[in-house]
């Protein structure tokens, strides 16, 4: 179990991926994203998650340079967007991403959504990048079990990661169990449900017992469920608080209580309807 910001899970290809990182969805390009990423890196975060669709890759790259952390100590994720999918266009999109980020490679490259009729060819482009050593790991995002099953029929390489909406009201138990059988690491986007969890009475009670915030309880729950988590924030205090989850542990009873809150409730799109 993760005991510090530096602790990592080992992906099935042997690459070390931090359990905890910073997501930058809806963080504005320019000074806002530069400040958030630099703040996180200076606090000890080593994983940054962006995407072509977020339109802030240049700011992320600028922040990485200004923060001065050695590139090989950072774990950088980006994603290919839906309109860029397909074999050739995915390869072109990757070139654009690393150019904007100002790096020679990314640590994890993901298919952002399973675009019907395209994600198999897109995956073949990711396999090519991986075989050529252009990326250290490849994976998918927002894939249901049936998407993964179809992909695995065609894939030479099993995805290393599946990044999905994941929080106490959408605990994705079946998907998580399936991913474990294939050694695919589950990763949570929107782990705090964009603030919708903060007034939940069960979470508030557990937070009070530990003298922690609801956000800290939920993020700790992620880690104890062996799910990588990347909460987004642009505020230094929140970025600091979110990472202050390594000095306590939820009990088995508390974990069960949080696990039982599932309502299969989404705040994002269902990948089948996107």
N, C-alpha and C positions, 0 to 999 in steps of 0.2 A: 504494500500500500504506500502511496506517496506520502513522504514525510517532510518534503521541502519543495520549493519552486523548481529546483534543479532536477528533481526525480523524474524518471522517464519510464514509459512502457516500451517494451521491445516489440517492434512490428515483426511480422512473420518472415521478412527478409533480413532481419538482424539490425535494422536501423532503429536508433533510439529516438523516441518522440516524447517531448515533455507532456506530463499529465495535465498541465495547466498553462493557459496562454491568454492572449488578448485578441478578441475579435474586433474588427473595425467596420462592420456593416453599418451603413448610414452615418459614418463619420466623414465629415466634409473634407474634400481635398484641400491641401494648403496647410495653414498653420494649425488648424484643429487636429488633423490626423498626425501631423508631425509632432505636436506637443504630446498627444496621447501615447504614441508609440515610444517616443524618447522617455517619457515618464515611466512607462512600464519597464523598458529595458534597464533604466537606471535603478529601478526597484528590484531587479533580479529576474523579471520575466525573460524567458528565452524562446517563447513561441509566439509568433504573430500570424494571424489568419486574415487574408484579404481575398479579393476576387476581381477578375476583369470587370464584372458588373458593378462593383462598388465605386469605380471611377476614382480610386485614391491610391493606386499602386505607386505613382510617382512620389507622393508624400510619404508613403511607407518606406520607400527606398531612401529618400532624403533623411528620414529620421534614423534609419539604420546607420547611415554614414555618420551623421552628427553625433549619435550616441557613442560611437567608437567601439562597440563590442565586436570582438573578432567574428567574422562571418561564420566560421566553423563552430562557433558556440551558439548560434541562433538556429531556430527551426522555422522556416518561412513557408507558408502555404498560400497558394493562389488557385484559381479555378477557371475553367473554360465555360463561357456563357452559352446559353441555348442557341442564339443566332450564329454562334461561331462554330457549332458542332459539325461533325463530318471529318473525314480523315485529313484532307489537305488543309481545310480551314482551321482545324484544331492545331495543327503544327504551326500555322501562321500566327494564330492567336498566342501560342506559347512564346514565340519570338517577340511579339509585341509586349507581352507581360514582363519578360526578363529585361527587355530594353527599358521599360518604364520603371521597373524596380531597381535598375542599375546593378544587376547581379549576373553572374555567369550560370546560375542554376537555382532551382527552388528545391526545397527538401520534400515537399509533398504537392502533387498536382492532382486536382480533383475534377471530375465531371460534375458540374454544378447541379443539374437536374437531368433525369432520365428522359430525354427528348425521344419520343417514339419514332422509330425508323432511322435514328441517327446514332444512338448511344453505343451501338456495337462498333461502328466505324470509328467513332470518337475514341473508344477504348483501345482500338488497334493503334491509333496514333499515340496514345499514352504509352502503350507497350513499346512502341518504336523509340520514344524519347527515353524510356527507362533502360532499354537494352543498350542504347547509345551512351548511357551515363549522363544524360542531360538533366535528369531528375533523380533524387535519391529514393523516392517512394511515389506510388500512384494509388489513387483510390477514387471513390465516388461520393456523392452527396445526395441525400433525399431519395435513396433507393429503397423501395419496399422489398420484401422477400421475393416476390415474383420477378421483379426487375433483376435482382441478383441471380436468381436461378437461370434466367434467360441469358444473362451476360456470361455466366460460368459455362454454359454450353459452348460458347464461341471463344472464350478467353484462353490464352496461353498462360497468363499470369493472373493469379487471384488478387483482387483488390486488397490493399493493406489496411484501408480505412473506409468506413462509411459514416459520413457526417450528416446527422439528422436532427430535426427538432426533438428535443428531449428535456423533460422537466417533470416534476412530481404529478402533474395532471395528464401527462402523456409519457408513460414510462417505457413504452416500446418493448415490453418483455419478450414477446415472441420474436421480434426482429433481433433483439440483443442475443437471445439464445441461439438463433440461426447463425448470426455472425460469429459467435464463439465456436460453433462447430466447424467453421471455415477459417478460423484464425484471422478474422477481419475485426480490427479494432473499432469499436463504436465511439463516436465523438459527438458531443452535444452542441448544437447551436441554439441560441435563445434559451440558455439554461435557467434564466430567471424569469422567463415568460414575459419579458418586457415590463417588469414591475407588477404584473397582475397577481403575484404570489405574496406580496409583502404584507397583506392584511389577513392571510389565511390563519384561522385560529390555531390549528394544530402546529403549523410551522412557527407561529409566534410563541406558543407555549414552550416548544423545544428550544427556541432561540433564547428565551428568558432563562431557562434552566442552565444554559451554557454561557450566559452573559455574552452572547453573540448576536449578530443581525440575522434576519431571515435569509438574506442573500448568502451569508457565510454558511448557514445550515444547509441550504440547497446545494451549494458548491461542494461542501464536504460530502454530502449524500452522493453526488456524482462520482467523486473519487473512490468512495467506499464501494460503489457499485462497479468499479473498474471501467468508468466511462471518462474519456478525455473531455475537458471542458474549457470553453473559451469565452468567458463573459465579456461583453462590450461595455466600455465606459470612456468618457472623455474627461472625467473629473479626477484630479490627483487623489483626493481623499477616498473616492470610491475604488479607484484602481488599487490603492494601498489596502483598503479594507477587504476587497474581494480576495486578495492573496493571503490574508491573515487567517488561514484555515488549517494550519499544520500543528497547532498546539492543543488540539482536542480531538476527541473521537466520538462519533455517535454510537450509542449502544445498539445491540441487536434489536431490542424492543423499539427503539426510536427509528431504526432503519425500516422495520416492519410497518410502523405507523405511517411513515412517509411513502413507502411502497404502496400502501393501501389507498392512497389518495387518488390513484389513477382514474381519470374519466375519459380517456382517449380524446382529450380536448386539444385542438390545435389553435394556435394564433396565426400560423403561416398556412400556406396552401397545402392541400393534400397532393402528393406527387402524381396521383392518378388523374387529377383534375386540373393540373397546372397548365 
